[in-house]
């Protein structure tokens, strides 16, 4: 599973950071999903190897503009570039009105179907051949969700010595058994794949959260997760000055939560535009890193635009060259 951060700023962009957008790749090099689509996301994508032609689905955590204003432009460009494959849009129900009115008001017609799916439905679950996705309600000024991506296809290890001991001859049946298929041999014996294979590792699980002032709401979703991507809009002292109205988390809040549940990897993003990379008049992003690392001793990463991370099969987290 690979993550590409297309925007790491909260509310408004900065010279170095766009507003929220995150690409998740899994199921092949051209198989990817978009989580949130702030203004300018399609411009950010032009600086990556990702193409809207291979985009499998768009997940939107909530309706705020820094997570949605890039959608009309991205969809229109996809149509003008020749996309015809239907595209699932998974998020709050208001998205349908927003997109239909915006596209109609600008005389924009898409050459592909938008499949609107309500992520706030009680029975929400979505999957394709690569991942299964569930949603978790969060605490924000508007209804907001986190999405957990569970890997579906985990390679099986073939127990060749057991097959040989039971007199199952090597051949095409071995390959089918390894893929999880049950087979009937020419001599009539029924061979169950589960009896002759094992799954050597757990499926990878990634939680990508929207805006949220109560990280503890993710306790159940993160209990078996290997990576959490969560906003850290402020440091604690700034959060206290701003007050509770924005309903965002501080780096300290998220770090304390991740430490309490023993989360292996924590990636922080969605930093207030007041935080800069270089010291100057305002606070710097290193302050967020320092605050989080004081409370969390797992693998901590502060995202930057165009940062690429890979959650490997051995559950290690690797930074890739952009």
C-alpha positions as CSV (number, residue, x, y, z in Angstrom):
1,X,0.0,0.0,0.0
2,X,1.4,3.4,-1.0
3,X,0.3,6.8,0.1
4,X,1.0,10.0,-1.8
5,X,0.2,13.3,0.0
6,X,-1.2,15.8,-2.5
7,X,-2.0,18.5,0.1
8,X,-1.1,18.9,3.8
9,X,-2.5,22.3,4.7
10,X,-5.6,23.0,6.6
11,X,-8.2,25.6,5.5
12,X,-6.1,27.5,3.0
13,X,-3.0,26.7,1.0
14,X,0.4,28.1,1.6
15,X,3.3,28.6,-0.9
16,X,4.6,25.2,0.0
17,X,1.5,23.2,0.8
18,X,-1.8,22.7,-0.9
19,X,-5.1,21.9,0.9
20,X,-6.2,18.4,1.6
21,X,-5.8,15.5,-0.8
22,X,-4.3,12.0,-0.4
23,X,-3.8,9.2,-2.9
24,X,-3.8,5.5,-1.9
25,X,-2.4,2.9,-4.3
26,X,-3.1,-0.8,-3.9
27,X,-3.9,-3.6,-6.3
28,X,-1.4,-2.6,-8.9
29,X,0.6,0.4,-10.1
30,X,-2.4,1.9,-11.9
31,X,-5.0,1.1,-9.2
32,X,-5.5,4.0,-6.9
33,X,-8.0,5.9,-4.7
34,X,-8.3,9.5,-3.8
35,X,-9.3,10.6,-0.3
36,X,-10.5,14.2,-0.3
37,X,-10.0,16.7,-3.1
38,X,-9.3,20.2,-2.0
39,X,-8.9,23.0,-4.5
40,X,-5.9,22.5,-6.8
41,X,-5.7,18.7,-6.4
42,X,-5.7,18.1,-10.1
43,X,-2.7,20.4,-10.4
44,X,-0.9,18.4,-7.7
45,X,-1.6,15.2,-9.6
46,X,0.2,16.5,-12.6
47,X,3.4,16.3,-10.6
48,X,2.9,12.6,-9.9
49,X,2.6,9.5,-12.0
50,X,-1.1,9.1,-11.0
51,X,-3.7,9.4,-13.7
52,X,-7.4,10.1,-13.3
53,X,-8.0,7.5,-16.0
54,X,-7.0,4.8,-13.5
55,X,-8.7,6.3,-10.5
56,X,-10.9,3.6,-8.9
57,X,-13.0,5.7,-6.4
58,X,-13.0,9.1,-4.6
59,X,-13.6,9.1,-0.8
60,X,-14.6,12.4,0.8
61,X,-14.5,12.7,4.5
62,X,-16.8,15.8,4.8
63,X,-18.2,18.7,2.8
64,X,-15.8,21.6,3.9
65,X,-14.3,23.3,0.9
66,X,-10.7,22.5,1.7
67,X,-11.7,18.9,1.2
68,X,-14.1,19.2,-1.8
69,X,-13.6,22.4,-3.9
70,X,-11.2,20.5,-6.3
71,X,-13.8,18.0,-7.3
72,X,-15.6,19.8,-10.2
73,X,-12.4,20.6,-11.9
74,X,-10.9,17.2,-11.5
75,X,-14.0,15.4,-12.8
76,X,-14.3,17.8,-15.8
77,X,-10.7,17.3,-16.7
78,X,-11.1,13.5,-16.4
79,X,-14.0,13.7,-18.9
80,X,-12.1,16.0,-21.3
81,X,-9.2,13.6,-21.2
82,X,-11.4,10.7,-22.4
83,X,-12.5,8.9,-19.3
84,X,-15.6,6.8,-19.8
85,X,-15.4,4.3,-16.9
86,X,-18.0,5.0,-14.1
87,X,-16.5,6.6,-11.0
88,X,-17.8,5.9,-7.4
89,X,-18.0,9.1,-5.3
90,X,-18.1,8.0,-1.7
91,X,-18.9,10.6,1.0
92,X,-21.7,12.7,2.6
93,X,-25.0,12.8,0.7
94,X,-24.7,16.6,0.2
95,X,-21.9,15.9,-2.4
96,X,-24.4,14.9,-5.0
97,X,-26.2,18.3,-5.0
98,X,-22.9,20.2,-4.8
99,X,-21.5,18.4,-7.9
100,X,-24.7,18.2,-9.9
101,X,-25.5,21.9,-9.4
102,X,-21.9,23.0,-10.0
103,X,-21.5,21.0,-13.2
104,X,-24.9,22.0,-14.5
105,X,-24.3,25.7,-13.7
106,X,-21.1,25.7,-15.7
107,X,-22.4,23.8,-18.7
108,X,-20.0,20.9,-17.8
109,X,-21.0,17.5,-19.0
110,X,-19.2,14.3,-18.0
111,X,-18.5,11.4,-20.4
112,X,-18.8,9.0,-17.5
113,X,-21.2,8.1,-14.8
114,X,-20.8,9.3,-11.2
115,X,-21.9,6.6,-8.8
116,X,-22.8,8.4,-5.5
117,X,-22.5,6.3,-2.4
118,X,-23.5,7.6,1.1
119,X,-20.6,7.0,3.5
120,X,-22.8,8.0,6.4
121,X,-25.3,5.1,5.9
122,X,-25.4,2.8,8.9
123,X,-24.7,-0.2,6.6
124,X,-22.0,1.4,4.6
125,X,-19.3,-1.0,3.2
126,X,-17.6,-0.7,-0.1
127,X,-15.1,-3.0,-1.8
128,X,-13.4,-3.9,-5.0
129,X,-11.0,-6.7,-5.8
130,X,-8.2,-5.0,-3.8
131,X,-9.6,-3.4,-0.6
132,X,-12.6,-3.4,1.6
133,X,-13.6,0.0,3.1
134,X,-15.6,0.9,6.2
135,X,-16.3,4.4,7.6
136,X,-16.1,5.7,11.1
137,X,-18.0,8.8,12.4
138,X,-15.8,11.5,13.8
139,X,-16.4,14.8,15.8
140,X,-16.3,17.9,13.7
141,X,-18.5,20.9,12.9
142,X,-20.2,19.0,10.2
143,X,-20.7,15.2,9.8
144,X,-17.3,13.8,9.1
145,X,-15.8,10.3,8.5
146,X,-12.7,8.3,8.7
147,X,-12.1,5.5,6.2
148,X,-10.4,2.2,7.0
149,X,-8.9,0.4,4.0
150,X,-8.5,-3.3,4.6
151,X,-6.3,-5.3,2.2
152,X,-8.4,-8.2,0.7
153,X,-5.9,-10.1,-1.4
154,X,-3.2,-11.6,0.8
155,X,-0.9,-14.0,-0.9
156,X,-1.1,-17.7,0.3
157,X,1.9,-19.9,1.0
158,X,1.5,-23.3,-0.6
159,X,2.3,-26.2,1.8
160,X,4.1,-28.3,-0.8
161,X,5.4,-30.9,1.6
162,X,1.9,-31.7,2.8
163,X,0.7,-31.9,-0.8
164,X,3.5,-34.3,-1.6
165,X,2.9,-36.4,1.5
166,X,-0.8,-36.7,0.6
167,X,0.0,-37.7,-2.9
168,X,-1.3,-34.6,-4.7
169,X,0.8,-34.5,-7.9
170,X,2.5,-31.2,-8.9
171,X,0.7,-29.5,-11.7
172,X,-1.9,-26.8,-12.6
173,X,-3.9,-27.8,-9.5
174,X,-1.2,-26.5,-7.2
175,X,-1.4,-23.1,-8.7
176,X,-5.2,-23.0,-8.3
177,X,-4.9,-24.2,-4.7
178,X,-2.4,-21.5,-3.9
179,X,-4.9,-18.9,-5.3
180,X,-7.4,-20.1,-2.8
181,X,-9.5,-22.3,-5.0
182,X,-10.8,-25.7,-4.0
183,X,-10.1,-28.4,-6.6
184,X,-11.2,-31.9,-7.5
185,X,-8.4,-34.1,-8.7
186,X,-8.7,-36.6,-11.6
187,X,-9.0,-39.4,-9.1
188,X,-12.1,-37.8,-7.6
189,X,-10.4,-36.5,-4.4
190,X,-11.6,-33.1,-3.2
191,X,-8.8,-30.8,-2.1
192,X,-9.7,-27.7,0.1
193,X,-7.3,-24.8,-0.4
194,X,-7.4,-23.9,3.3
195,X,-6.0,-27.4,4.2
196,X,-2.9,-26.9,1.9
197,X,-2.1,-23.3,2.2
198,X,-1.4,-20.8,4.9
199,X,-1.5,-17.0,5.1
200,X,1.9,-15.9,6.3
201,X,1.0,-12.3,7.3
202,X,-2.0,-10.2,8.4
203,X,-3.8,-8.1,5.8
204,X,-2.6,-4.5,5.9
205,X,-5.0,-2.0,7.4
206,X,-4.8,1.8,7.0
207,X,-7.1,4.3,8.6
208,X,-7.3,7.8,7.0
209,X,-9.3,10.2,9.1
210,X,-11.0,13.5,8.2
211,X,-11.2,16.5,10.6
212,X,-11.7,15.4,14.2
213,X,-11.3,16.8,17.7
214,X,-11.8,13.4,19.4
215,X,-9.2,10.8,18.3
216,X,-10.6,8.3,20.7
217,X,-13.5,7.7,18.4
218,X,-11.1,5.7,16.2
219,X,-10.2,3.3,19.0
220,X,-12.1,0.4,17.5
221,X,-11.0,1.0,13.9
222,X,-7.4,1.4,14.9
223,X,-7.2,-1.6,17.2
224,X,-5.9,-3.9,14.4
225,X,-4.7,-1.1,12.1
226,X,-1.1,-0.6,11.2
227,X,-1.1,3.0,10.1
228,X,-3.2,6.0,11.0
229,X,-3.3,9.2,9.0
230,X,-4.8,11.9,11.2
231,X,-5.0,15.7,11.3
232,X,-2.9,17.7,13.7
233,X,-4.0,21.2,12.9
234,X,-2.4,22.8,15.9
235,X,0.0,22.4,18.7
236,X,-1.7,22.4,22.1
237,X,-0.9,26.0,23.0
238,X,-2.3,27.3,19.7
239,X,-5.3,25.1,20.1
240,X,-6.0,26.6,23.5
241,X,-5.7,30.1,22.1
242,X,-8.0,29.3,19.2
243,X,-10.6,27.7,21.3
244,X,-12.9,24.6,20.7
245,X,-15.0,26.0,17.9
246,X,-12.9,24.7,14.9
247,X,-13.1,21.2,16.3
248,X,-9.6,20.1,15.3
249,X,-7.0,18.0,17.1
250,X,-3.7,19.1,18.4
251,X,-0.5,17.0,17.8
252,X,-0.5,16.1,21.5
253,X,-4.1,14.8,21.4
254,X,-3.4,12.5,18.5
255,X,0.0,11.3,19.9
256,X,-1.5,10.4,23.2
257,X,-4.2,8.4,21.5
258,X,-1.8,6.6,19.2
259,X,0.5,5.7,22.2
260,X,-2.5,4.5,24.3
261,X,-3.6,1.9,21.7
262,X,0.0,0.9,20.6
263,X,-0.4,2.1,17.0
264,X,2.8,1.1,15.0
265,X,2.8,4.0,12.6
266,X,1.3,7.5,12.9
267,X,1.3,10.1,10.1
268,X,0.2,13.6,10.9
269,X,-1.1,16.0,8.3
270,X,-3.6,18.9,7.8
271,X,-1.5,21.5,9.5
272,X,-2.8,25.0,10.0
273,X,-1.5,27.4,7.3
274,X,0.2,29.4,10.1
275,X,2.8,26.7,10.4
276,X,5.8,27.1,8.1
277,X,8.8,25.1,7.3
278,X,11.3,27.9,7.9
279,X,11.5,30.0,11.1
280,X,10.0,33.4,10.7
281,X,7.2,35.4,12.2
282,X,5.0,32.5,12.9
283,X,5.3,28.9,14.3
284,X,7.1,26.2,12.4
285,X,6.0,22.7,11.6
286,X,8.9,21.3,13.7
287,X,6.9,22.4,16.8
288,X,4.2,19.9,15.8
289,X,6.7,17.1,15.4
290,X,8.3,18.0,18.8
291,X,5.0,18.0,20.6
292,X,3.9,14.7,19.1
293,X,7.2,12.9,19.7
294,X,7.0,13.8,23.4
295,X,3.9,11.6,23.8
296,X,4.3,8.9,21.1
297,X,7.2,6.5,20.8
298,X,6.1,4.7,17.7
299,X,7.0,5.5,14.1
300,X,6.0,9.2,13.7
301,X,5.9,10.9,10.3
302,X,4.9,14.5,9.5
303,X,3.6,14.6,6.0
304,X,4.7,17.0,3.3
305,X,3.2,17.6,-0.1
306,X,4.3,14.9,-2.6
307,X,5.7,12.7,0.2
308,X,5.3,9.0,-0.7
309,X,5.1,6.3,1.9
310,X,4.8,2.6,1.4
311,X,3.4,0.2,4.0
312,X,5.3,-3.0,3.2
313,X,4.1,-6.5,3.5
314,X,6.2,-6.9,6.6
315,X,4.3,-3.9,8.0
316,X,7.3,-1.6,8.0
317,X,6.7,1.9,6.7
318,X,9.1,3.1,4.0
319,X,9.6,6.6,2.6
320,X,9.9,6.5,-1.2
321,X,11.7,8.9,-3.5
322,X,9.3,11.4,-5.0
